[in-house]
Structures are given as structure tokens and as C-alpha cells.
């Protein structure tokens, strides 16, 4: 596994941990169960797809799984924006800002990996 694989693997795992903790917070403190479940599904799927990609049997398999991870990241960013827009999350809080920033960073990283892999 190259250094990019290690970086994206670790970032996605730490992001998933934050997503699980956010889902727990939303359920406990806001009794919000619908959006938080969508968030945890997509937010934890990112890392799972990256793990599958890194163990891919072919280059095509690698690209397909990384592309799915990229789509899941975009979906996760959507759920975070929706939770902010509906008042469940305060966009001024540092934790929310860094969560959004991490989500955008993962999106850029995965998009770059997919594009580079398709070109090579």
C-alpha cells in the first residue's frame, strides 16, 4: 500500500469515528433518528469502501470501490449540510466546521485518486 492509501485509509477511519459519535449525540440529545441513520450509513461506508479498494483484485476493482467511496463522501457532506440547515447542528461550532472541512478534504482526495487512477 502506498502512502496515499495509508493517508486516505486513516483519514476515513477517523472520520467514521467522528460520524458515529455525532450520530450518538443526535440520538441522545436531539432524539433525531432518521437523518442521523442516513449520516452514519454513508459516513462509515466511506472507509469500508476504501478498505475494499485497497484489497481490490484488479485496477478496475480498485477504481470502482474508490469511486463509490467518493460518492458516499459527497452524500455524507449533504447530510451534514442538511443537519445544519434544519438546526440540529450549529455551523458556528468548531467541531461542526472541522467535520465539514474533513468531509470536503476526503471528497477532494478521493476524487483525485479516482481521476489519477483512471488516467494511468
N, C-alpha and C positions, 0 to 999 in steps of 0.2 A: 504494500500500500504506500503510495507517495504521500508527501507532506500535505498536499491539498486534501486528499482523502482523510487524513488524520484530523485536519482542521475542521472540515465540514462535519465529520463524524462527531467530534467533541462538541462543536457549537450546537448541532441539532439535538444532542443528548441533553445538554444543559438547558436549552430552550424548552425541551419537552418537560423537564423537571419544573421549570417555571410555570408552564401551562397547566400541569397537574395541580400545582399549588394554587394557581389562580382559580381553577375550577372548584377546588375545595373551598376557597374563600367565597366565591359567588354563591355556592350552595348553602354554606353556613350563614353568611352574613346578609345575603340578599334573597335567599330562598329562590334563586334563579336556577332552573334545571334544564331548560330547553336550549338556550344559546350556549350555555357552558358545556353541554354534552357535545354539541357540534364543534366547539372550540377544542375540546380535549381530543376528539377523534382526529381532526385534521392536524392539530399541533403535535400529537405524538406519532402520527403516521409519517411525518417528515423523516425522522430518524430511522424508523423501521424500513422505509424505502431506501434510504441511503445505505443501511446495513446490507440490504438485499443487493443493491447495485454493486457494492464493494466485493460481494461474493459472487457476482454475476458470472455466468458460464461463457458469455461472449461479450464482445464490444457492444453489439446491438442490445443485448440484455441490460448491460450497464447503462446505456443511454436511455433506454425505456424507463428503467427504475428511477434514474436521476430526474427525468422529465416529470414523472409522477410526483416525486418529492418537491419539485419546483411548483407544480400546480397546487399541492397541499399547502405549501408555504403561502402562496397567494390567497388561498381560501382562509387560512389562519389569520392573515393580515385583515381580511374582510371582516371576520368575526370580531376581531379586536376593535376595529373601527365602528362596527355596529354596537358593541357594548359601550363604547364611549358615547356614541350618538344617542343612545337610549338611557344614558345616565347611570349605568351600572359601574362604569369606570370613569375616574376623573383624569382627563388628559393632562392636567397640570401636575399630577403626582409623578415623581421621579421614576418610580417602578413602572408606571404605565408608559412613560416616554421611552425608557430603555427597552421595554418589551416591544414596542413598535419599531424602535431602531434595530433591534436584533432581528425582528421579522423581516424588515426591509433588507438588512445585510444578508440574511440567508437567501432571500429571493434573488438578489444580485449574484451571489456566489454560485447558487445552483444554476441560474440562467447561463452564467459564464461557463460553468463546467459542461453543460449540455451543448452549448454552441461550439465550444472548443473541441469537444469530443466528436461532434458531427462533422467538423471541418477536417479533422486529422484522419 
